[in-house]
Amino acid sequence: MDIRLYLVNGSHPCVTVEKALQIKGLPYSVVELPPPAHMAVMKLRFGKRTVPGIEIDGEKISGSREILRRLDLIVPEPPIFPADPAERARVEEAEAWGDDILQPLVRRLLWPTFRAHPELLAAYSEGSKLPPIPAPVLKASAPLITAIEMKANGASEVTYREDLRTIPAILDHIDGLVADGTIGGEEPNAADLQILASLDLLMTMADLRALIEPRPCGQATLRLFPDTPVRAPGGSIPADLLAAA
Ligand SMILES: N[C@@H](CCC(=O)N[C@@H](CS)C(=O)NCC(=O)O)C(=O)O
């Protein structure tokens, strides 16, 4: 089977899909695209401008939720969706929340942080297989890149402030999902993959990691993604805004 995953380095829904491929033991190759140029390439190739997209023997599937369902059909074991219908509904509800609410919130927090600290773009490029962009060029192009991404993701100074204020409630919600066994179990399910990949990316920011790591949801994230480093040092988020979180 020929599987090609189209991704942007560090993108959380791409991490969700990569982890699912690994859990299923499916070999795959990666087509890495640079942001924000990936939007045009993906639109041309998949008809939708977002990553992840996947080609399985030429069949194109776009979107992390759609891809996970397809992978579970191709390789049923280990399952990432529970067989019991009620349990499956619970996991799918949590997965949808992770996709619709948490995923965009992470983007609305990251891009304004990059805008304020363009030097972080280099740290977040680590792990990329694309030819390295010299740091001065990256810094010079940061205002344009971050402006395009903030617009595409509906991020602004206002959303930044509001999203930071909602962080405790968001983390309480995820801790609730751990407490009732929807996520955080022995075998990761689709909701784990969706939600914890987003928390993993938030935990690359030292300021937020300090809030997340001690919680049950932080511990569940570290079990699934033990190796992700901190990329944005403490102080990257202004202290007065962080205080609200
Ligand atoms: N929620 C969808 C979309 C993912 C998504 O928005 N990906 C971002 C990168 S993390 C993207 O490609 N954004 C470009 C855009 O919004 O046009 C999924 O999980 O597949």
PDBQT file of the ligand as one rigid body, heavy atoms in Angstrom, charges set to zero:
ROOT
HETATM    1  N1  LIG A 301      -9.507  20.720  11.484  1.00  0.00    +0.000 N 
HETATM    2  C1  LIG A 301      -9.001  20.200  10.241  1.00  0.00    +0.000 C 
HETATM    3  C2  LIG A 301      -8.180  21.287   9.546  1.00  0.00    +0.000 C 
HETATM    4  C3  LIG A 301      -6.766  21.357   9.990  1.00  0.00    +0.000 C 
HETATM    5  C4  LIG A 301      -6.138  22.737   9.801  1.00  0.00    +0.000 C 
HETATM    6  O1  LIG A 301      -6.802  23.784   9.905  1.00  0.00    +0.000 OA
HETATM    7  N2  LIG A 301      -4.816  22.715   9.588  1.00  0.00    +0.000 N 
HETATM    8  C5  LIG A 301      -4.055  23.953   9.540  1.00  0.00    +0.000 C 
HETATM    9  C6  LIG A 301      -2.607  23.686   9.949  1.00  0.00    +0.000 C 
HETATM   10  S1  LIG A 301      -2.497  23.189  11.650  1.00  0.00    +0.000 SA
HETATM   11  C7  LIG A 301      -4.072  24.505   8.163  1.00  0.00    +0.000 C 
HETATM   12  O2  LIG A 301      -3.712  23.844   7.211  1.00  0.00    +0.000 OA
HETATM   13  N3  LIG A 301      -4.510  25.763   8.040  1.00  0.00    +0.000 N 
HETATM   14  C8  LIG A 301      -4.562  26.448   6.781  1.00  0.00    +0.000 C 
HETATM   15  C9  LIG A 301      -5.834  27.167   6.587  1.00  0.00    +0.000 C 
HETATM   16  O3  LIG A 301      -6.565  27.423   7.548  1.00  0.00    +0.000 OA
HETATM   17  O4  LIG A 301      -6.104  27.498   5.445  1.00  0.00    +0.000 OA
HETATM   18  C10 LIG A 301      -8.233  18.912  10.482  1.00  0.00    +0.000 C 
HETATM   19  O5  LIG A 301      -8.080  18.495  11.626  1.00  0.00    +0.000 OA
HETATM   20  O6  LIG A 301      -7.797  18.303   9.493  1.00  0.00    +0.000 OA
ENDROOT
TORSDOF 0
